[in-house]
Amino acid sequence: APVFAEERYSARLAENNAAGALVLTVRATDADWGQNARVRYRLWEGRVRGAPLSSYVSVQAETG
């Protein structure tokens, strides 16, 4: 299974960040070889004030 560099990640954001602003970088590695070592990232879809989390932030699946 992938192992994250940190057990927990947290970020504080200034209000009204520009679209596309970097918020947080996470890192995970997998001890497998080749394609099985590939790690992809995604957000767990939650809600913020009734709107989907994905309407506020996104994640780069390949880089975290």
mmCIF file as Biopython writes it, N, C-alpha, C and O atoms, coordinates in Angstrom:
data_model
#
loop_
_atom_site.group_PDB
_atom_site.id
_atom_site.type_symbol
_atom_site.label_atom_id
_atom_site.label_alt_id
_atom_site.label_comp_id
_atom_site.label_asym_id
_atom_site.label_entity_id
_atom_site.label_seq_id
_atom_site.pdbx_PDB_ins_code
_atom_site.Cartn_x
_atom_site.Cartn_y
_atom_site.Cartn_z
_atom_site.occupancy
_atom_site.B_iso_or_equiv
_atom_site.auth_seq_id
_atom_site.auth_asym_id
_atom_site.pdbx_PDB_model_num
ATOM 1   N N  . ALA A ? 1  ? 0.836   -1.187 0.000   1.0 0.0 1  A 1 
ATOM 2   C CA . ALA A ? 1  ? 0.000   0.000  0.000   1.0 0.0 1  A 1 
ATOM 3   C C  . ALA A ? 1  ? 0.880   1.250  0.000   1.0 0.0 1  A 1 
ATOM 4   O O  . ALA A ? 1  ? 1.986   1.224  0.541   1.0 0.0 1  A 1 
ATOM 5   N N  . PRO A ? 2  ? 0.412   2.320  -0.588  1.0 0.0 2  A 1 
ATOM 6   C CA . PRO A ? 2  ? 1.173   3.579  -0.561  1.0 0.0 2  A 1 
ATOM 7   C C  . PRO A ? 2  ? 1.388   4.065  0.869   1.0 0.0 2  A 1 
ATOM 8   O O  . PRO A ? 2  ? 0.555   3.851  1.749   1.0 0.0 2  A 1 
ATOM 9   N N  . VAL A ? 3  ? 2.520   4.720  1.075   1.0 0.0 3  A 1 
ATOM 10  C CA . VAL A ? 3  ? 2.864   5.286  2.371   1.0 0.0 3  A 1 
ATOM 11  C C  . VAL A ? 3  ? 3.063   6.787  2.181   1.0 0.0 3  A 1 
ATOM 12  O O  . VAL A ? 3  ? 3.869   7.212  1.352   1.0 0.0 3  A 1 
ATOM 13  N N  . PHE A ? 4  ? 2.331   7.583  2.945   1.0 0.0 4  A 1 
ATOM 14  C CA . PHE A ? 4  ? 2.444   9.032  2.849   1.0 0.0 4  A 1 
ATOM 15  C C  . PHE A ? 4  ? 3.640   9.517  3.663   1.0 0.0 4  A 1 
ATOM 16  O O  . PHE A ? 4  ? 3.989   8.922  4.683   1.0 0.0 4  A 1 
ATOM 17  N N  . ALA A ? 5  ? 4.267   10.606 3.203   1.0 0.0 5  A 1 
ATOM 18  C CA . ALA A ? 5  ? 5.417   11.185 3.890   1.0 0.0 5  A 1 
ATOM 19  C C  . ALA A ? 5  ? 5.023   11.704 5.265   1.0 0.0 5  A 1 
ATOM 20  O O  . ALA A ? 5  ? 5.832   11.669 6.193   1.0 0.0 5  A 1 
ATOM 21  N N  . GLU A ? 6  ? 3.804   12.181 5.408   1.0 0.0 6  A 1 
ATOM 22  C CA . GLU A ? 6  ? 3.287   12.677 6.684   1.0 0.0 6  A 1 
ATOM 23  C C  . GLU A ? 6  ? 2.046   11.872 7.060   1.0 0.0 6  A 1 
ATOM 24  O O  . GLU A ? 6  ? 1.299   11.430 6.188   1.0 0.0 6  A 1 
ATOM 25  N N  . GLU A ? 7  ? 1.834   11.686 8.347   1.0 0.0 7  A 1 
ATOM 26  C CA . GLU A ? 7  ? 0.640   10.968 8.803   1.0 0.0 7  A 1 
ATOM 27  C C  . GLU A ? 7  ? -0.616  11.781 8.535   1.0 0.0 7  A 1 
ATOM 28  O O  . GLU A ? 7  ? -1.662  11.228 8.196   1.0 0.0 7  A 1 
ATOM 29  N N  . ARG A ? 8  ? -0.508  13.103 8.687   1.0 0.0 8  A 1 
ATOM 30  C CA . ARG A ? 8  ? -1.651  13.996 8.494   1.0 0.0 8  A 1 
ATOM 31  C C  . ARG A ? 8  ? -1.153  15.279 7.840   1.0 0.0 8  A 1 
ATOM 32  O O  . ARG A ? 8  ? -0.065  15.769 8.145   1.0 0.0 8  A 1 
ATOM 33  N N  . TYR A ? 9  ? -1.963  15.809 6.942   1.0 0.0 9  A 1 
ATOM 34  C CA . TYR A ? 9  ? -1.639  17.068 6.273   1.0 0.0 9  A 1 
ATOM 35  C C  . TYR A ? 9  ? -2.672  18.112 6.659   1.0 0.0 9  A 1 
ATOM 36  O O  . TYR A ? 9  ? -3.850  17.799 6.826   1.0 0.0 9  A 1 
ATOM 37  N N  . SER A ? 10 ? -2.230  19.342 6.797   1.0 0.0 10 A 1 
ATOM 38  C CA . SER A ? 10 ? -3.116  20.425 7.159   1.0 0.0 10 A 1 
ATOM 39  C C  . SER A ? 10 ? -2.628  21.697 6.477   1.0 0.0 10 A 1 
ATOM 40  O O  . SER A ? 10 ? -1.426  21.877 6.275   1.0 0.0 10 A 1 
ATOM 41  N N  . ALA A ? 11 ? -3.558  22.580 6.122   1.0 0.0 11 A 1 
ATOM 42  C CA . ALA A ? 11 ? -3.183  23.853 5.503   1.0 0.0 11 A 1 
ATOM 43  C C  . ALA A ? 11 ? -4.142  24.930 5.947   1.0 0.0 11 A 1 
ATOM 44  O O  . ALA A ? 11 ? -5.329  24.670 6.149   1.0 0.0 11 A 1 
ATOM 45  N N  . ARG A ? 12 ? -3.634  26.137 6.100   1.0 0.0 12 A 1 
ATOM 46  C CA . ARG A ? 12 ? -4.465  27.309 6.360   1.0 0.0 12 A 1 
ATOM 47  C C  . ARG A ? 12 ? -4.437  28.153 5.108   1.0 0.0 12 A 1 
ATOM 48  O O  . ARG A ? 12 ? -3.380  28.359 4.511   1.0 0.0 12 A 1 
ATOM 49  N N  . LEU A ? 13 ? -5.598  28.640 4.709   1.0 0.0 13 A 1 
ATOM 50  C CA . LEU A ? 13 ? -5.698  29.395 3.468   1.0 0.0 13 A 1 
ATOM 51  C C  . LEU A ? 13 ? -6.154  30.809 3.728   1.0 0.0 13 A 1 
ATOM 52  O O  . LEU A ? 13 ? -7.009  31.067 4.575   1.0 0.0 13 A 1 
ATOM 53  N N  . ALA A ? 14 ? -5.562  31.724 2.975   1.0 0.0 14 A 1 
ATOM 54  C CA . ALA A ? 14 ? -6.060  33.087 2.993   1.0 0.0 14 A 1 
ATOM 55  C C  . ALA A ? 14 ? -7.378  33.103 2.230   1.0 0.0 14 A 1 
ATOM 56  O O  . ALA A ? 14 ? -7.558  32.335 1.285   1.0 0.0 14 A 1 
ATOM 57  N N  . GLU A ? 15 ? -8.278  33.955 2.626   1.0 0.0 15 A 1 
ATOM 58  C CA . GLU A ? 15 ? -9.563  34.052 1.939   1.0 0.0 15 A 1 
ATOM 59  C C  . GLU A ? 15 ? -9.354  34.615 0.531   1.0 0.0 15 A 1 
ATOM 60  O O  . GLU A ? 15 ? -8.482  35.454 0.307   1.0 0.0 15 A 1 
ATOM 61  N N  . ASN A ? 16 ? -10.169 34.139 -0.407  1.0 0.0 16 A 1 
ATOM 62  C CA . ASN A ? 16 ? -10.164 34.629 -1.788  1.0 0.0 16 A 1 
ATOM 63  C C  . ASN A ? 16 ? -8.849  34.414 -2.521  1.0 0.0 16 A 1 
ATOM 64  O O  . ASN A ? 16 ? -8.356  35.326 -3.185  1.0 0.0 16 A 1 
ATOM 65  N N  . ASN A ? 17 ? -8.276  33.221 -2.409  1.0 0.0 17 A 1 
ATOM 66  C CA . ASN A ? 17 ? -7.101  32.879 -3.202  1.0 0.0 17 A 1 
ATOM 67  C C  . ASN A ? 17 ? -7.440  32.919 -4.683  1.0 0.0 17 A 1 
ATOM 68  O O  . ASN A ? 17 ? -8.587  32.693 -5.071  1.0 0.0 17 A 1 
ATOM 69  N N  . ALA A ? 18 ? -6.454  33.202 -5.499  1.0 0.0 18 A 1 
ATOM 70  C CA . ALA A ? 18 ? -6.648  33.180 -6.952  1.0 0.0 18 A 1 
ATOM 71  C C  . ALA A ? 18 ? -6.891  31.749 -7.407  1.0 0.0 18 A 1 
ATOM 72  O O  . ALA A ? 18 ? -6.350  30.803 -6.836  1.0 0.0 18 A 1 
ATOM 73  N N  . ALA A ? 19 ? -7.705  31.603 -8.434  1.0 0.0 19 A 1 
ATOM 74  C CA . ALA A ? 19 ? -7.951  30.273 -9.006  1.0 0.0 19 A 1 
ATOM 75  C C  . ALA A ? 19 ? -6.621  29.680 -9.451  1.0 0.0 19 A 1 
ATOM 76  O O  . ALA A ? 19 ? -5.807  30.358 -10.078 1.0 0.0 19 A 1 
ATOM 77  N N  . GLY A ? 20 ? -6.410  28.422 -9.126  1.0 0.0 20 A 1 
ATOM 78  C CA . GLY A ? 20 ? -5.183  27.736 -9.507  1.0 0.0 20 A 1 
ATOM 79  C C  . GLY A ? 20 ? -4.046  27.894 -8.519  1.0 0.0 20 A 1 
ATOM 80  O O  . GLY A ? 20 ? -2.964  27.352 -8.748  1.0 0.0 20 A 1 
ATOM 81  N N  . ALA A ? 21 ? -4.252  28.619 -7.423  1.0 0.0 21 A 1 
ATOM 82  C CA . ALA A ? 21 ? -3.200  28.823 -6.424  1.0 0.0 21 A 1 
ATOM 83  C C  . ALA A ? 21 ? -2.873  27.498 -5.735  1.0 0.0 21 A 1 
ATOM 84  O O  . ALA A ? 21 ? -3.766  26.707 -5.432  1.0 0.0 21 A 1 
ATOM 85  N N  . LEU A ? 22 ? -1.591  27.271 -5.494  1.0 0.0 22 A 1 
ATOM 86  C CA . LEU A ? 22 ? -1.157  26.080 -4.786  1.0 0.0 22 A 1 
ATOM 87  C C  . LEU A ? 22 ? -1.555  26.203 -3.319  1.0 0.0 22 A 1 
ATOM 88  O O  . LEU A ? 22 ? -1.291  27.220 -2.677  1.0 0.0 22 A 1 
ATOM 89  N N  . VAL A ? 23 ? -2.184  25.170 -2.804  1.0 0.0 23 A 1 
ATOM 90  C CA . VAL A ? 23 ? -2.654  25.170 -1.420  1.0 0.0 23 A 1 
ATOM 91  C C  . VAL A ? 23 ? -1.778  24.267 -0.568  1.0 0.0 23 A 1 
ATOM 92  O O  . VAL A ? 23 ? -1.357  24.657 0.521   1.0 0.0 23 A 1 
ATOM 93  N N  . LEU A ? 24 ? -1.502  23.071 -1.050  1.0 0.0 24 A 1 
ATOM 94  C CA . LEU A ? 24 ? -0.802  22.070 -0.259  1.0 0.0 24 A 1 
ATOM 95  C C  . LEU A ? 24 ? -0.243  21.017 -1.201  1.0 0.0 24 A 1 
ATOM 96  O O  . LEU A ? 24 ? -0.864  20.694 -2.214  1.0 0.0 24 A 1 
ATOM 97  N N  . THR A ? 25 ? 0.913   20.487 -0.877  1.0 0.0 25 A 1 
ATOM 98  C CA . THR A ? 25 ? 1.480   19.368 -1.638  1.0 0.0 25 A 1 
ATOM 99  C C  . THR A ? 25 ? 1.599   18.177 -0.700  1.0 0.0 25 A 1 
ATOM 100 O O  . THR A ? 25 ? 2.089   18.311 0.421   1.0 0.0 25 A 1 
ATOM 101 N N  . VAL A ? 26 ? 1.158   17.028 -1.150  1.0 0.0 26 A 1 
ATOM 102 C CA . VAL A ? 26 ? 1.302   15.790 -0.384  1.0 0.0 26 A 1 
ATOM 103 C C  . VAL A ? 26 ? 2.209   14.848 -1.163  1.0 0.0 26 A 1 
ATOM 104 O O  . VAL A ? 26 ? 2.370   14.995 -2.375  1.0 0.0 26 A 1 
ATOM 105 N N  . ARG A ? 27 ? 2.793   13.892 -0.475  1.0 0.0 27 A 1 
ATOM 106 C CA . ARG A ? 27 ? 3.675   12.946 -1.146  1.0 0.0 27 A 1 
ATOM 107 C C  . ARG A ? 27 ? 3.471   11.559 -0.554  1.0 0.0 27 A 1 
ATOM 108 O O  . ARG A ? 27 ? 3.405   11.377 0.662   1.0 0.0 27 A 1 
ATOM 109 N N  . ALA A ? 28 ? 3.374   10.594 -1.450  1.0 0.0 28 A 1 
ATOM 110 C CA . ALA A ? 28 ? 3.278   9.191  -1.043  1.0 0.0 28 A 1 
ATOM 111 C C  . ALA A ? 28 ? 4.157   8.361  -1.968  1.0 0.0 28 A 1 
ATOM 112 O O  . ALA A ? 28 ? 4.368   8.722  -3.125  1.0 0.0 28 A 1 
ATOM 113 N N  . THR A ? 29 ? 4.658   7.269  -1.461  1.0 0.0 29 A 1 
ATOM 114 C CA . THR A ? 29 ? 5.447   6.338  -2.266  1.0 0.0 29 A 1 
ATOM 115 C C  . THR A ? 29 ? 4.880   4.940  -2.086  1.0 0.0 29 A 1 
ATOM 116 O O  . THR A ? 29 ? 4.190   4.651  -1.108  1.0 0.0 29 A 1 
ATOM 117 N N  . ASP A ? 30 ? 5.184   4.080  -3.048  1.0 0.0 30 A 1 
ATOM 118 C CA . ASP A ? 30 ? 4.747   2.687  -2.996  1.0 0.0 30 A 1 
ATOM 119 C C  . ASP A ? 30 ? 5.958   1.821  -3.284  1.0 0.0 30 A 1 
ATOM 120 O O  . ASP A ? 30 ? 6.669   2.063  -4.260  1.0 0.0 30 A 1 
ATOM 121 N N  . ALA A ? 31 ? 6.205   0.828  -2.465  1.0 0.0 31 A 1 
ATOM 122 C CA . ALA A ? 31 ? 7.398   -0.012 -2.588  1.0 0.0 31 A 1 
ATOM 123 C C  . ALA A ? 31 ? 7.315   -1.017 -3.736  1.0 0.0 31 A 1 
ATOM 124 O O  . ALA A ? 31 ? 8.305   -1.691 -4.019  1.0 0.0 31 A 1 
ATOM 125 N N  . ASP A ? 32 ? 6.178   -1.137 -4.400  1.0 0.0 32 A 1 
ATOM 126 C CA . ASP A ? 32 ? 6.064   -2.059 -5.529  1.0 0.0 32 A 1 
ATOM 127 C C  . ASP A ? 32 ? 6.937   -1.588 -6.688  1.0 0.0 32 A 1 
ATOM 128 O O  . ASP A ? 32 ? 7.574   -0.537 -6.608  1.0 0.0 32 A 1 
ATOM 129 N N  . TRP A ? 33 ? 6.962   -2.377 -7.773  1.0 0.0 33 A 1 
ATOM 130 C CA . TRP A ? 33 ? 7.754   -2.067 -8.961  1.0 0.0 33 A 1 
ATOM 131 C C  . TRP A ? 33 ? 6.854   -1.678 -10.118 1.0 0.0 33 A 1 
ATOM 132 O O  . TRP A ? 33 ? 5.698   -2.097 -10.181 1.0 0.0 33 A 1 
ATOM 133 N N  . GLY A ? 34 ? 7.377   -0.884 -11.028 1.0 0.0 34 A 1 
ATOM 134 C CA . GLY A ? 34 ? 6.692   -0.570 -12.280 1.0 0.0 34 A 1 
ATOM 135 C C  . GLY A ? 34 ? 5.342   0.081  -12.061 1.0 0.0 34 A 1 
ATOM 136 O O  . GLY A ? 34 ? 5.183   0.957  -11.211 1.0 0.0 34 A 1 
ATOM 137 N N  . GLN A ? 35 ? 4.368   -0.369 -12.851 1.0 0.0 35 A 1 
ATOM 138 C CA . GLN A ? 35 ? 3.025   0.209  -12.809 1.0 0.0 35 A 1 
ATOM 139 C C  . GLN A ? 35 ? 2.386   0.067  -11.432 1.0 0.0 35 A 1 
ATOM 140 O O  . GLN A ? 35 ? 1.596   0.921  -11.029 1.0 0.0 35 A 1 
ATOM 141 N N  . ASN A ? 36 ? 2.713   -0.984 -10.714 1.0 0.0 36 A 1 
ATOM 142 C CA . ASN A ? 36 ? 2.133   -1.195 -9.378  1.0 0.0 36 A 1 
ATOM 143 C C  . ASN A ? 36 ? 2.654   -0.201 -8.347  1.0 0.0 36 A 1 
ATOM 144 O O  . ASN A ? 36 ? 2.059   -0.054 -7.280  1.0 0.0 36 A 1 
ATOM 145 N N  . ALA A ? 37 ? 3.761   0.486  -8.650  1.0 0.0 37 A 1 
ATOM 146 C CA . ALA A ? 37 ? 4.315   1.485  -7.731  1.0 0.0 37 A 1 
ATOM 147 C C  . ALA A ? 37 ? 3.733   2.872  -7.988  1.0 0.0 37 A 1 
ATOM 148 O O  . ALA A ? 37 ? 4.010   3.813  -7.244  1.0 0.0 37 A 1 
ATOM 149 N N  . ARG A ? 38 ? 2.941   2.996  -9.021  1.0 0.0 38 A 1 
ATOM 150 C CA . ARG A ? 38 ? 2.377   4.298  -9.387  1.0 0.0 38 A 1 
ATOM 151 C C  . ARG A ? 38 ? 1.344   4.743  -8.352  1.0 0.0 38 A 1 
ATOM 152 O O  . ARG A ? 38 ? 0.459   3.973  -7.979  1.0 0.0 38 A 1 
ATOM 153 N N  . VAL A ? 39 ? 1.460   5.971  -7.898  1.0 0.0 39 A 1 
ATOM 154 C CA . VAL A ? 39 ? 0.531   6.535  -6.918  1.0 0.0 39 A 1 
ATOM 155 C C  . VAL A ? 39 ? -0.280  7.620  -7.611  1.0 0.0 39 A 1 
ATOM 156 O O  . VAL A ? 39 ? 0.284   8.486  -8.279  1.0 0.0 39 A 1 
ATOM 157 N N  . ARG A ? 40 ? -1.598  7.578  -7.456  1.0 0.0 40 A 1 
ATOM 158 C CA . ARG A ? 40 ? -2.485  8.619  -7.978  1.0 0.0 40 A 1 
ATOM 159 C C  . ARG A ? 40 ? -3.252  9.199  -6.795  1.0 0.0 40 A 1 
ATOM 160 O O  . ARG A ? 40 ? -3.576  8.495  -5.839  1.0 0.0 40 A 1 
ATOM 161 N N  . TYR A ? 41 ? -3.530  10.477 -6.879  1.0 0.0 41 A 1 
ATOM 162 C CA . TYR A ? 41 ? -4.170  11.193 -5.780  1.0 0.0 41 A 1 
ATOM 163 C C  . TYR A ? 41 ? -5.566  11.647 -6.184  1.0 0.0 41 A 1 
ATOM 164 O O  . TYR A ? 41 ? -5.834  11.920 -7.354  1.0 0.0 41 A 1 
ATOM 165 N N  . ARG A ? 42 ? -6.440  11.723 -5.203  1.0 0.0 42 A 1 
ATOM 166 C CA . ARG A ? 42 ? -7.768  12.295 -5.408  1.0 0.0 42 A 1 
ATOM 167 C C  . ARG A ? 42 ? -8.315  12.755 -4.065  1.0 0.0 42 A 1 
ATOM 168 O O  . ARG A ? 42 ? -7.893  12.284 -3.009  1.0 0.0 42 A 1 
ATOM 169 N N  . LEU A ? 43 ? -9.253  13.673 -4.125  1.0 0.0 43 A 1 
ATOM 170 C CA . LEU A ? 43 ? -9.899  14.161 -2.914  1.0 0.0 43 A 1 
ATOM 171 C C  . LEU A ? 43 ? -11.083 13.287 -2.564  1.0 0.0 43 A 1 
ATOM 172 O O  . LEU A ? 43 ? -11.788 12.796 -3.446  1.0 0.0 43 A 1 
ATOM 173 N N  . TRP A ? 44 ? -11.297 13.096 -1.285  1.0 0.0 44 A 1 
ATOM 174 C CA . TRP A ? 44 ? -12.515 12.450 -0.827  1.0 0.0 44 A 1 
ATOM 175 C C  . TRP A ? 44 ? -13.615 13.495 -0.973  1.0 0.0 44 A 1 
ATOM 176 O O  . TRP A ? 44 ? -13.486 14.591 -0.427  1.0 0.0 44 A 1 
ATOM 177 N N  . GLU A ? 45 ? -14.667 13.197 -1.675  1.0 0.0 45 A 1 
ATOM 178 C CA . GLU A ? 45 ? -15.693 14.194 -1.976  1.0 0.0 45 A 1 
ATOM 179 C C  . GLU A ? 45 ? -16.549 14.485 -0.762  1.0 0.0 45 A 1 
ATOM 180 O O  . GLU A ? 45 ? -17.412 13.694 -0.381  1.0 0.0 45 A 1 
ATOM 181 N N  . GLY A ? 46 ? -16.295 15.628 -0.165  1.0 0.0 46 A 1 
ATOM 182 C CA . GLY A ? 46 ? -17.093 16.099 0.952   1.0 0.0 46 A 1 
ATOM 183 C C  . GLY A ? 46 ? -17.940 17.278 0.510   1.0 0.0 46 A 1 
ATOM 184 O O  . GLY A ? 46 ? -18.054 17.556 -0.683  1.0 0.0 46 A 1 
ATOM 185 N N  . ARG A ? 47 ? -18.521 17.957 1.455   1.0 0.0 47 A 1 
ATOM 186 C CA . ARG A ? 47 ? -19.345 19.124 1.140   1.0 0.0 47 A 1 
ATOM 187 C C  . ARG A ? 47 ? -18.937 20.283 2.037   1.0 0.0 47 A 1 
ATOM 188 O O  . ARG A ? 47 ? -18.591 20.090 3.203   1.0 0.0 47 A 1 
ATOM 189 N N  . VAL A ? 48 ? -18.982 21.486 1.482   1.0 0.0 48 A 1 
ATOM 190 C CA . VAL A ? 48 ? -18.691 22.711 2.216   1.0 0.0 48 A 1 
ATOM 191 C C  . VAL A ? 48 ? -19.891 23.627 2.035   1.0 0.0 48 A 1 
ATOM 192 O O  . VAL A ? 48 ? -20.176 24.069 0.922   1.0 0.0 48 A 1 
ATOM 193 N N  . ARG A ? 49 ? -20.588 23.911 3.115   1.0 0.0 49 A 1 
ATOM 194 C CA . ARG A ? 49 ? -21.792 24.740 3.069   1.0 0.0 49 A 1 
ATOM 195 C C  . ARG A ? 49 ? -22.767 24.264 1.989   1.0 0.0 49 A 1 
ATOM 196 O O  . ARG A ? 49 ? -23.377 25.066 1.282   1.0 0.0 49 A 1 
ATOM 197 N N  . GLY A ? 50 ? -22.897 22.949 1.883   1.0 0.0 50 A 1 
ATOM 198 C CA . GLY A ? 50 ? -23.842 22.354 0.946   1.0 0.0 50 A 1 
ATOM 199 C C  . GLY A ? 50 ? -23.323 22.153 -0.463  1.0 0.0 50 A 1 
ATOM 200 O O  . GLY A ? 50 ? -23.976 21.484 -1.263  1.0 0.0 50 A 1 
ATOM 201 N N  . ALA A ? 51 ? -22.162 22.715 -0.793  1.0 0.0 51 A 1 
ATOM 202 C CA . ALA A ? 51 ? -21.593 22.572 -2.144  1.0 0.0 51 A 1 
ATOM 203 C C  . ALA A ? 51 ? -20.504 21.505 -2.127  1.0 0.0 51 A 1 
ATOM 204 O O  . ALA A ? 51 ? -19.835 21.327 -1.109  1.0 0.0 51 A 1 
ATOM 205 N N  . PRO A ? 52 ? -20.313 20.788 -3.241  1.0 0.0 52 A 1 
ATOM 206 C CA . PRO A ? 52 ? -19.262 19.776 -3.298  1.0 0.0 52 A 1 
ATOM 207 C C  . PRO A ? 52 ? -17.879 20.400 -3.067  1.0 0.0 52 A 1 
ATOM 208 O O  . PRO A ? 52 ? -17.597 21.492 -3.559  1.0 0.0 52 A 1 
ATOM 209 N N  . LEU A ? 53 ? -17.033 19.709 -2.327  1.0 0.0 53 A 1 
ATOM 210 C CA . LEU A ? 53 ? -15.673 20.162 -2.082  1.0 0.0 53 A 1 
ATOM 211 C C  . LEU A ? 53 ? -14.950 20.459 -3.392  1.0 0.0 53 A 1 
ATOM 212 O O  . LEU A ? 53 ? -14.151 21.392 -3.463  1.0 0.0 53 A 1 
ATOM 213 N N  . SER A ? 54 ? -15.227 19.672 -4.422  1.0 0.0 54 A 1 
ATOM 214 C CA . SER A ? 54 ? -14.552 19.842 -5.708  1.0 0.0 54 A 1 
ATOM 215 C C  . SER A ? 54 ? -14.897 21.164 -6.384  1.0 0.0 54 A 1 
ATOM 216 O O  . SER A ? 54 ? -14.234 21.543 -7.350  1.0 0.0 54 A 1 
ATOM 217 N N  . SER A ? 55 ? -15.912 21.873 -5.906  1.0 0.0 55 A 1 
ATOM 218 C CA . SER A ? 55 ? -16.212 23.188 -6.475  1.0 0.0 55 A 1 
ATOM 219 C C  . SER A ? 55 ? -15.308 24.264 -5.866  1.0 0.0 55 A 1 
ATOM 220 O O  . SER A ? 55 ? -15.304 25.406 -6.324  1.0 0.0 55 A 1 
ATOM 221 N N  . TYR A ? 56 ? -14.539 23.893 -4.826  1.0 0.0 56 A 1 
ATOM 222 C CA . TYR A ? 56 ? -13.619 24.817 -4.177  1.0 0.0 56 A 1 
ATOM 223 C C  . TYR A ? 56 ? -12.151 24.493 -4.478  1.0 0.0 56 A 1 
ATOM 224 O O  . TYR A ? 56 ? -11.354 25.403 -4.702  1.0 0.0 56 A 1 
ATOM 225 N N  . VAL A ? 57 ? -11.792 23.216 -4.485  1.0 0.0 57 A 1 
ATOM 226 C CA . VAL A ? 57 ? -10.402 22.804 -4.684  1.0 0.0 57 A 1 
ATOM 227 C C  . VAL A ? 57 ? -10.340 21.610 -5.622  1.0 0.0 57 A 1 
ATOM 228 O O  . VAL A ? 57 ? -11.322 20.894 -5.818  1.0 0.0 57 A 1 
ATOM 229 N N  . SER A ? 58 ? -9.157  21.416 -6.197  1.0 0.0 58 A 1 
ATOM 230 C CA . SER A ? 58 ? -8.919  20.235 -7.030  1.0 0.0 58 A 1 
ATOM 231 C C  . SER A ? 58 ? -7.538  19.686 -6.700  1.0 0.0 58 A 1 
ATOM 232 O O  . SER A ? 58 ? -6.746  20.343 -6.024  1.0 0.0 58 A 1 
ATOM 233 N N  . VAL A ? 59 ? -7.258  18.499 -7.171  1.0 0.0 59 A 1 
ATOM 234 C CA . VAL A ? 59 ? -5.976  17.867 -6.926  1.0 0.0 59 A 1 
ATOM 235 C C  . VAL A ? 59 ? -5.398  17.398 -8.260  1.0 0.0 59 A 1 
ATOM 236 O O  . VAL A ? 59 ? -6.126  16.932 -9.137  1.0 0.0 59 A 1 
ATOM 237 N N  . GLN A ? 60 ? -4.076  17.529 -8.398  1.0 0.0 60 A 1 
ATOM 238 C CA . GLN A ? 60 ? -3.401  16.989 -9.563  1.0 0.0 60 A 1 
ATOM 239 C C  . GLN A ? 60 ? -3.150  15.510 -9.290  1.0 0.0 60 A 1 
ATOM 240 O O  . GLN A ? 60 ? -2.337  15.159 -8.435  1.0 0.0 60 A 1 
ATOM 241 N N  . ALA A ? 61 ? -3.844  14.659 -10.012 1.0 0.0 61 A 1 
ATOM 242 C CA . ALA A ? 61 ? -3.830  13.224 -9.737  1.0 0.0 61 A 1 
ATOM 243 C C  . ALA A ? 61 ? -2.444  12.608 -9.826  1.0 0.0 61 A 1 
ATOM 244 O O  . ALA A ? 61 ? -2.140  11.674 -9.084  1.0 0.0 61 A 1 
ATOM 245 N N  . GLU A ? 62 ? -1.607  13.104 -10.706 1.0 0.0 62 A 1 
ATOM 246 C CA . GLU A ? 62 ? -0.283  12.515 -10.914 1.0 0.0 62 A 1 
ATOM 247 C C  . GLU A ? 62 ? 0.768   12.998 -9.915  1.0 0.0 62 A 1 
ATOM 248 O O  . GLU A ? 62 ? 1.707   12.267 -9.600  1.0 0.0 62 A 1 
ATOM 249 N N  . THR A ? 63 ? 0.615   14.227 -9.417  1.0 0.0 63 A 1 
ATOM 250 C CA . THR A ? 63 ? 1.677   14.817 -8.598  1.0 0.0 63 A 1 
ATOM 251 C C  . THR A ? 63 ? 1.292   15.077 -7.155  1.0 0.0 63 A 1 
ATOM 252 O O  . THR A ? 63 ? 2.165   15.338 -6.327  1.0 0.0 63 A 1 
ATOM 253 N N  . GLY A ? 64 ? 0.010   15.013 -6.833  1.0 0.0 64 A 1 
ATOM 254 C CA . GLY A ? 64 ? -0.435  15.286 -5.467  1.0 0.0 64 A 1 
ATOM 255 C C  . GLY A ? 64 ? -0.465  16.753 -5.184  1.0 0.0 64 A 1 
ATOM 256 O O  . GLY A ? 64 ? -0.817  17.161 -4.077  1.0 0.0 64 A 1 
#
